[in-house]
Amino acid sequence: MRLDKLISNSTVFTRSQTGKIIRKGDVSVNGSIIKKASFKVSPKDKVQYLGIEINLPKLRYIMMNKPMKVVCSTADGEHQTVLDLLFIAKRDNLHIAGRLDLDTTGLVLITDDGQWSHRITAPKHKQAKVYRVTLSEMISNEAIGQLETGLRLKNEAKNTLPAQVKKIDDKTILLTLREGKYHQVKRMLAAVGHHVEQLHRQQIGKIILDPNLKAGEWRELSEDEIQLF
């Protein structure tokens, strides 16, 4: 991590104030004065400001039950964002690990741990995502078979990976995907002749949305949940 980022994340100093104290020579790393803001530090390094040790901030891991009409973005001029629902310090340092559409509800993971979120979102890891899908009409076994085989979406060069489908009732399914194409769930259902009425994500990898969280509510992940990725 950059030295200026570590200090601004761990103290009351802004990024510009941090740059000034570093250039002034008030910051040392492992006993040596460092005047370069971009100097790289690790959790093992001893960083001090005027002799006072600065500890690397504790990384944060959050699950949220995203409500309708809230965007998975750090800022938006038109809609409320998931970060707007977090009344915590330095929330601008957080990012969303696995976004949802404006009208899709359910599990969103939020963190400031870039390596952890990469293990969730990188396509090579093929993390399973489970969606509860409510359709406008009864789904046929033929349509389910197409979803489970994989199908070609418009403007895509390859078929989708085979999905897993569990039928809840005639108009409701649990759909499990291991990829994240643009609007994939809606496009896949449209390709087999179905319109999605409601879409709700219940699970990412082995992390399941806490049933006690109402729409818009959030909580920190447990240590056991964090270690699932």
BELSULVEN-V732433 format. One line per field, one symbol per residue. phi: phi as a letter, one per 40 degrees, with the letter a starting at -180 (. if undefined). A space follows every 50 residues. Layout:
phi->???
This chain:
phi->.ccccdcccbbcccccccdcccccgcbbbfgbcbbbccdcbbdcccbbbf gccbcdcccbbbbbccccgbccacaacbbcbccccbcbcfccccacbhcb cdbbbhcbbbabbcccccccccdccfccbbbcbbbcacccccccccccch accdgbcbcccdcbbbccadbbbbbbbbaacdfcdccccccbgbbccabb cbabfbcbdcccccdgcaacccdccdccb
